[in-house]
Amino acid sequence: MTTRRSRKVRLSAAERRSAIVQAAVRLFAEKGFKGTTTRELALAAGVTEPVLYQHFATKEDLYTAIIESVCRMEQQARDSRLEAARAAGDDARFLRRLGELIFDWHRRHAEIVRLLLHSGLDRHELADLFFERHVAVYYRMLTGYMEQRIAARAFRQLDPYLAARGFTGMIAHQALAEVIFGDRRLARRKKKLIETIVNIFLEGISQERTRRK
């Protein structure tokens, strides 16, 4: 009878680094940045602490890699439906699709959301990195859209940045209620929820609707 020895698959440096990042996301989301030790990180990633340090000299380096990884994925993802609605100047379609993307992002990155909340509560300086690399970029995009539609007199005169923040807050609050508090009461009504929010928002800023009053 022949006995075969199972060989442990040797990961490349890039694969090992990715495995460490994924393990760190789970731990940071569960215990926070300060509450997670390098020993726990190494154990979760299936490596020794010396190997962990070979890839990331400090926990700060690891945290930065997490944020950069998320931002890189989001920057590469172009949504054709959103771009088509923007090009057509179809505000309702544009905002509905944007609302879906915001909702889906929170669901897809629930652990990242929890990690960011931990970082904010810990007042960790690297929490600002995510805002600068991802959130601020998003707000510039939506603010630019608002400015274009105001210039086209589709929207009434208002602060485009505050309008962008207002719309995002309406959607993000509902997404956070699901991700953080486990509120699934509206999970099956996402489409209707987003449509209702978009209608309420456009009713307040639309130039055409303002003229009818």
C-alpha positions in Angstrom: 0.0 0.0 0.0 1.5 3.3 -1.1 1.2 6.3 1.3 1.3 9.7 -0.2 2.4 12.6 1.8 0.3 15.7 1.4 2.4 18.6 0.4 1.6 22.0 1.8 1.0 24.5 -1.0 3.6 27.2 -0.8 2.1 30.7 -1.4 3.9 33.3 -3.4 4.9 36.5 -1.6 2.0 38.4 -3.2 -0.5 35.6 -2.2 0.9 35.5 1.4 0.6 39.3 1.6 -3.0 39.1 0.5 -3.8 36.4 3.0 -2.4 38.5 5.8 -4.4 41.5 4.7 -7.7 39.5 4.6 -7.0 38.1 8.1 -6.2 41.6 9.4 -9.5 42.9 8.0 -11.5 40.3 10.0 -9.5 40.9 13.2 -9.5 44.7 13.0 -13.2 44.7 12.3 -13.9 42.4 15.4 -11.4 43.9 17.9 -10.3 47.2 16.6 -6.8 48.4 15.6 -5.6 48.9 19.2 -7.2 45.7 20.5 -5.5 43.4 17.9 -2.0 42.1 18.6 0.6 41.1 16.0 0.6 37.6 17.5 -3.2 37.3 16.8 -2.6 38.7 13.3 0.1 36.1 12.6 -2.0 33.3 14.0 -5.1 34.3 11.9 -3.0 34.5 8.7 -1.3 31.2 9.4 2.2 32.6 9.6 4.8 33.3 12.2 5.4 36.8 13.6 8.8 37.0 11.9 7.0 36.2 8.5 4.4 38.8 9.3 7.1 41.4 9.9 8.7 40.5 6.6 5.6 41.7 4.8 4.5 44.5 7.2 6.9 46.1 9.6 4.2 47.6 11.7 0.4 47.4 12.2 0.2 50.8 10.6 1.7 49.4 7.4 -0.8 46.6 7.4 -3.7 49.0 8.0 -2.5 51.2 5.2 -2.4 48.2 2.9 -6.0 47.4 3.7 -7.2 50.8 2.8 -5.1 51.0 -0.4 -6.5 47.6 -1.4 -10.1 48.6 -1.0 -9.5 52.0 -2.8 -7.7 50.3 -5.6 -10.6 47.9 -6.2 -13.1 50.7 -6.2 -11.1 52.9 -8.6 -10.9 50.0 -11.1 -14.6 49.3 -10.9 -16.4 51.5 -13.5 -20.2 51.2 -13.6 -21.5 51.5 -17.1 -25.1 52.0 -16.0 -24.1 55.0 -13.8 -22.0 56.5 -16.6 -24.8 56.1 -19.1 -27.3 57.9 -16.8 -24.8 60.7 -16.1 -24.2 61.2 -19.9 -28.0 61.3 -20.5 -28.6 63.7 -17.7 -31.2 61.3 -16.3 -31.1 62.4 -12.6 -33.5 59.8 -11.3 -31.7 57.0 -13.0 -28.3 58.3 -12.0 -29.2 58.7 -8.3 -31.1 55.4 -8.2 -28.0 53.6 -9.5 -25.7 55.5 -7.2 -27.9 54.5 -4.3 -27.7 50.9 -5.3 -23.9 51.1 -5.4 -23.7 52.7 -2.0 -26.0 50.0 -0.5 -24.1 47.2 -2.2 -20.7 48.6 -1.1 -21.7 48.5 2.5 -23.0 45.0 2.2 -19.9 43.8 0.3 -17.5 45.5 2.6 -19.3 45.0 6.0 -16.0 44.1 7.7 -14.3 47.2 6.3 -17.2 49.4 7.6 -16.8 47.9 11.1 -13.1 48.4 10.9 -13.5 52.1 10.0 -16.0 52.6 12.8 -13.4 51.1 15.2 -10.8 53.4 13.8 -13.0 56.5 14.1 -13.9 55.7 17.7 -10.2 55.1 18.5 -9.4 58.4 16.8 -6.7 56.6 14.8 -5.0 58.8 12.3 -5.1 56.2 9.6 -8.9 56.5 9.5 -8.3 59.8 7.7 -6.5 57.8 5.0 -9.7 56.1 3.9 -11.6 59.4 3.8 -8.9 61.0 1.6 -8.4 58.0 -0.7 -12.0 56.9 -1.2 -14.7 59.1 0.4 -13.4 62.4 -0.7 -13.0 61.1 -4.2 -16.6 60.0 -4.2 -17.8 63.3 -2.9 -15.9 65.2 -5.6 -17.6 63.0 -8.3 -21.1 63.6 -6.9 -20.4 67.3 -6.2 -19.3 67.7 -9.8 -22.5 66.1 -11.0 -24.6 68.5 -8.9 -22.6 71.5 -10.2 -23.3 70.4 -13.8 -27.0 70.0 -13.2 -27.3 73.3 -11.4 -25.5 75.0 -14.3 -28.0 73.3 -16.7 -30.8 74.7 -14.5 -32.1 71.3 -13.8 -31.5 71.8 -10.1 -32.2 75.0 -8.2 -29.3 77.1 -6.8 -27.9 75.3 -3.7 -24.5 74.2 -2.3 -23.6 71.2 -4.5 -21.3 69.7 -1.9 -23.9 69.9 0.8 -26.4 68.4 -1.6 -24.0 65.5 -2.3 -23.5 64.9 1.4 -27.3 65.1 2.1 -28.1 62.5 -0.6 -25.3 60.1 0.5 -26.4 60.4 4.2 -30.0 59.4 3.3 -28.7 56.2 1.6 -25.8 55.4 3.9 -27.8 55.6 7.1 -30.1 52.8 5.9 -27.1 50.7 4.8 -25.4 51.2 8.2 -28.5 50.2 10.0 -28.3 46.8 8.2 -24.6 46.3 8.5 -24.0 47.5 12.0 -27.3 46.8 13.8 -28.5 43.8 11.7 -31.7 45.6 10.8 -32.9 43.4 7.9 -36.5 44.8 7.8 -35.9 46.6 4.6 -33.5 44.1 3.0 -36.0 42.8 0.5 -37.3 46.3 -0.2 -34.0 47.9 -1.2 -35.2 48.9 -4.7 -38.3 50.6 -3.3 -36.4 52.2 -0.5 -33.9 53.8 -2.9 -36.6 54.9 -5.3 -38.4 56.6 -2.4 -35.3 58.4 -1.2 -34.4 59.6 -4.7 -38.0 60.9 -5.2 -37.9 62.8 -1.9 -34.4 64.2 -2.7 -35.3 65.3 -6.2 -38.5 66.8 -5.0 -36.5 69.1 -2.9 -33.8 70.2 -5.4 -35.4 70.0 -8.8 -35.8 73.3 -10.6 -38.8 72.0 -12.5 -40.6 70.9 -9.3 -39.8 74.3 -7.7 -41.4 76.2 -10.6 -44.6 74.2 -10.2 -45.1 75.4 -6.6 
